Amino acid sequence: MTAARDLLAYVHVMKTGGQTMCDILRQSFPGRHCDLQAEGVANADDLRFAARCYPRLRSVAGHGVVPLGALGRDGWRVRYFMFAREPLARCVSHYQYRRNKDERSDFEPWLERNSNYLTRFLCRGRADRELARVVPDAARAIEAIDRHVGFVGLQERFDESLVMLARWVGDPDFDPAYRARNVARSGTVRGGILSDPRLVELIREHHREDDKVYRHVCDVVYPRQVAAYGPTLAADLDALRARLQAPQTRVVAR
């Protein structure tokens, strides 16, 4: 019987430092990383195709990679990890990104379609093709994290999260040094939204479930990971930052 192969699966939530994280994986595992371009939720067929293209496959990433999907077949031991971000900041950054790219809708109709994005994302199962049709259920999303996601970083503490992620990955080829990607050059859209108290409150109303999930990560999951890492975290963080190329734009809430 063939032994199971470890596969790192990055759950790429929009505007949580994802492009930077994907670059880290590509640079750490050249010829062994695949960005899955799945229609809807990535499944065993998508992984099987990727493995044919990359015989020594070590990591995958993508917006279709979700903990309640169906990647863990064909002898793979899938190790999911992800990053979370404060819902208000993530939402505004998401809209600014889409608006600067191709979005033509005003903010409020867009917000209606993208409410509780993180929770919907984590609640998707193998049959869910359209994110907008998924019912946001914070309890189910939290269960998905607790049962299936081995590591959760915080975008607001990106460098520190990378230090802990490197130990969790446990592969000497994994190198967390990075240069930030996909950082907005202009904050005009973001500033206009955040300067309007009515819109800020509207965002919060549309992310009640996301706030529950985020609070669980901040209050339970992340502190547990910090405690497990031990007393060298601050020194290891300084060591990573000393390696980052200057000038370095930090991955921060934008």
C-alpha positions as CSV (number, residue, x, y, z in Angstrom):
1,M,0.0,0.0,0.0
2,T,1.4,3.4,-1.0
3,A,2.1,5.8,1.9
4,A,0.0,9.0,2.0
5,R,1.7,12.1,0.6
6,D,1.6,15.4,2.5
7,L,0.1,18.2,0.5
8,L,0.0,21.8,1.7
9,A,-3.4,23.4,0.6
10,Y,-3.6,27.2,0.9
11,V,-7.2,28.4,1.4
12,H,-6.9,31.7,-0.4
13,V,-9.5,34.1,1.0
14,M,-9.6,37.4,-1.0
15,K,-7.6,40.3,0.4
16,T,-5.8,38.5,3.2
17,G,-2.2,38.7,1.7
18,G,-3.0,35.9,-0.8
19,Q,-0.8,36.9,-3.7
20,T,2.1,37.3,-1.4
21,M,1.5,33.9,0.1
22,C,1.2,32.3,-3.3
23,D,4.5,33.8,-4.3
24,I,6.1,32.3,-1.1
25,L,4.8,28.9,-2.1
26,R,6.0,29.2,-5.7
27,Q,9.4,30.3,-4.7
28,S,9.7,27.7,-1.9
29,F,8.6,24.8,-4.1
30,P,9.5,25.6,-7.7
31,G,8.0,23.0,-10.1
32,R,6.1,21.6,-7.1
33,H,3.4,24.2,-6.5
34,C,0.1,24.5,-8.5
35,D,-2.5,27.3,-8.5
36,L,-5.6,25.3,-9.0
37,Q,-8.0,27.0,-11.5
38,A,-11.2,25.2,-10.5
39,E,-14.7,26.0,-11.5
40,G,-16.3,26.3,-8.0
41,V,-14.8,24.1,-5.3
42,A,-11.6,22.3,-6.2
43,N,-12.0,18.5,-6.0
44,A,-10.1,15.3,-6.4
45,D,-10.2,15.5,-10.2
46,D,-8.5,18.9,-10.1
47,L,-5.8,17.6,-7.8
48,R,-5.3,14.5,-10.0
49,F,-4.8,16.8,-13.0
50,A,-2.3,19.0,-11.1
51,A,-0.4,15.9,-9.9
52,R,0.0,14.7,-13.5
53,C,1.5,18.2,-14.4
54,Y,3.6,18.3,-11.3
55,P,4.7,14.8,-10.4
56,R,6.4,16.0,-7.2
57,L,3.5,18.2,-6.2
58,R,4.0,19.7,-2.7
59,S,1.5,22.6,-2.5
60,V,-1.7,23.9,-4.0
61,A,-3.6,27.2,-3.7
62,G,-6.7,28.9,-5.1
63,H,-10.0,30.4,-4.3
64,G,-11.5,27.0,-5.0
65,V,-9.4,25.3,-2.3
66,V,-11.7,25.0,0.8
67,P,-11.6,22.8,3.9
68,L,-15.0,21.3,3.2
69,G,-14.1,20.3,-0.3
70,A,-12.9,16.9,-1.6
71,L,-9.2,17.2,-2.1
72,G,-8.2,14.5,0.3
73,R,-8.3,11.4,-1.9
74,D,-6.0,9.3,-4.0
75,G,-3.5,8.9,-1.2
76,W,-3.0,12.5,-0.3
77,R,-2.8,13.8,3.3
78,V,-4.1,17.4,2.8
79,R,-2.9,20.0,5.3
80,Y,-5.1,23.1,5.0
81,F,-3.9,26.5,6.1
82,M,-5.3,30.0,5.7
83,F,-5.2,33.7,6.7
84,A,-8.0,35.8,8.2
85,R,-8.5,39.5,8.4
86,E,-10.7,41.9,10.3
87,P,-14.0,41.9,8.3
88,L,-14.5,45.6,7.8
89,A,-11.0,46.1,6.5
90,R,-11.1,43.0,4.3
91,C,-14.5,44.0,2.8
92,V,-13.4,47.5,1.9
93,S,-10.1,46.3,0.5
94,H,-12.0,43.7,-1.6
95,Y,-14.3,46.3,-3.1
96,Q,-11.4,48.7,-3.8
97,Y,-9.5,45.8,-5.6
98,R,-12.5,44.9,-7.7
99,R,-13.3,48.6,-8.4
100,N,-9.8,49.3,-9.5
101,K,-9.9,46.2,-11.7
102,D,-13.3,45.7,-13.4
103,E,-16.2,46.3,-11.0
104,R,-18.7,48.8,-12.1
105,S,-21.4,48.4,-9.4
106,D,-21.8,51.0,-6.7
107,F,-20.7,49.9,-3.3
108,E,-24.0,49.0,-1.7
109,P,-25.3,46.6,-4.3
110,W,-21.8,45.0,-4.4
111,L,-21.9,44.7,-0.6
112,E,-25.3,42.9,-0.8
113,R,-23.8,40.3,-3.1
114,N,-20.6,39.9,-1.0
115,S,-21.9,39.9,2.6
116,N,-20.3,37.6,5.1
117,Y,-17.7,36.6,2.5
118,L,-15.3,34.7,4.8
119,T,-18.1,32.6,6.3
120,R,-19.6,31.8,2.9
121,F,-16.2,30.9,1.7
122,L,-15.5,28.5,4.5
123,C,-19.0,26.9,4.4
124,R,-18.7,25.8,0.8
125,G,-18.9,22.1,0.2
126,R,-17.9,20.1,-2.8
127,A,-21.2,20.8,-4.6
128,D,-21.2,24.6,-4.1
129,R,-20.3,26.3,-7.3
130,E,-21.6,29.8,-6.6
131,L,-20.4,31.5,-3.4
132,A,-23.4,33.8,-3.4
133,R,-25.8,30.9,-2.9
134,V,-24.0,29.6,0.2
135,V,-25.8,30.3,3.4
136,P,-23.4,32.0,5.8
137,D,-23.3,30.1,9.1
138,A,-20.6,31.1,11.5
139,A,-20.9,27.9,13.6
140,R,-20.3,25.8,10.5
141,A,-17.4,27.9,9.4
142,I,-15.8,27.7,12.8
143,E,-16.2,24.0,12.9
144,A,-14.5,23.8,9.4
145,I,-11.6,25.7,10.8
146,D,-11.3,23.7,14.0
147,R,-11.7,20.3,12.3
148,H,-9.8,20.8,9.1
149,V,-7.5,23.8,9.1
150,G,-4.2,23.1,10.7
151,F,-2.9,26.7,10.8
152,V,-4.7,30.1,10.6
153,G,-2.6,33.3,10.3
154,L,-3.7,36.9,10.8
155,Q,-3.2,39.3,7.9
156,E,-2.7,42.1,10.5
157,R,0.1,40.1,12.0
158,F,1.4,38.7,8.7
159,D,5.2,38.5,9.5
160,E,4.6,36.8,12.9
161,S,2.1,34.4,11.2
162,L,4.7,33.5,8.6
163,V,7.2,32.6,11.3
164,M,4.7,30.3,13.0
165,L,3.6,28.9,9.6
166,A,7.1,27.9,8.7
167,R,7.4,25.8,11.8
168,W,3.9,24.3,11.1
169,V,4.9,23.4,7.5
170,G,8.1,21.7,8.8
171,D,9.8,21.7,5.4
172,P,13.3,23.2,5.1
173,D,12.5,24.3,1.6
174,F,9.7,26.6,2.9
175,D,11.1,30.1,3.0
176,P,8.8,32.8,4.4
177,A,10.9,35.8,3.1
178,Y,8.7,37.8,0.8
179,R,8.0,41.0,-1.1
180,A,4.5,42.3,-0.7
181,R,2.2,41.8,-3.7
182,N,-1.1,43.3,-4.7
183,V,-1.0,46.2,-2.3
184,A,-3.3,49.0,-3.5
185,R,-1.5,52.0,-4.9
186,S,-4.3,54.3,-4.2
187,G,-6.7,54.3,-1.2
188,T,-9.2,56.7,-2.6
189,V,-12.1,54.2,-2.8
190,R,-11.3,52.9,0.7
191,G,-11.0,56.3,2.2
192,G,-14.4,57.4,0.7
193,I,-16.2,54.4,2.2
194,L,-14.5,54.6,5.6
195,S,-15.3,58.3,5.9
196,D,-19.0,57.6,5.8
197,P,-20.3,56.4,9.2
198,R,-23.5,55.0,7.6
199,L,-21.5,52.8,5.2
200,V,-19.2,51.6,8.0
201,E,-22.2,50.5,10.0
202,L,-23.8,48.9,6.9
203,I,-20.6,46.9,6.4
204,R,-20.7,45.7,10.0
205,E,-24.4,44.7,9.6
206,H,-23.5,42.6,6.5
207,H,-20.6,40.9,8.3
208,R,-22.1,39.7,11.6
209,E,-21.3,36.1,10.8
210,D,-17.8,37.0,9.6
211,D,-17.2,38.9,12.8
212,K,-18.0,35.7,14.9
213,V,-15.5,33.7,12.8
214,Y,-12.8,36.3,13.0
215,R,-13.2,36.7,16.8
216,H,-12.9,32.9,17.2
217,V,-9.6,33.0,15.3
218,C,-8.3,36.0,17.3
219,D,-9.5,34.8,20.7
220,V,-9.0,31.0,20.4
221,V,-7.1,29.8,17.4
222,Y,-4.3,32.3,17.1
223,P,-3.4,32.6,20.8
224,R,-3.2,28.8,20.9
225,Q,-0.7,28.8,18.1
226,V,1.4,31.5,19.7
227,A,1.5,29.5,23.0
228,A,2.4,26.4,21.2
229,Y,5.3,28.1,19.3
230,G,7.0,29.1,22.5
231,P,9.3,31.8,23.8
232,T,11.5,32.3,20.7
233,L,8.7,33.8,18.6
234,A,9.8,37.4,19.1
235,A,13.5,36.6,18.2
236,D,12.5,34.5,15.2
237,L,10.2,37.4,14.0
238,D,13.2,39.8,14.2
239,A,15.3,37.3,12.3
240,L,12.7,37.1,9.5
241,R,12.3,40.9,9.3
242,A,16.1,41.3,9.1
243,R,16.0,39.2,5.9
244,L,13.2,41.1,4.1
245,Q,14.4,43.3,1.3
246,A,14.3,47.0,1.9
247,P,12.3,49.1,1.2
248,Q,9.6,46.5,2.1
249,T,5.9,47.3,2.1
250,R,4.4,45.3,5.0
251,V,1.3,43.3,4.3
252,V,-1.0,45.4,6.5
253,A,-4.7,46.3,6.6
254,R,-5.3,48.4,3.5
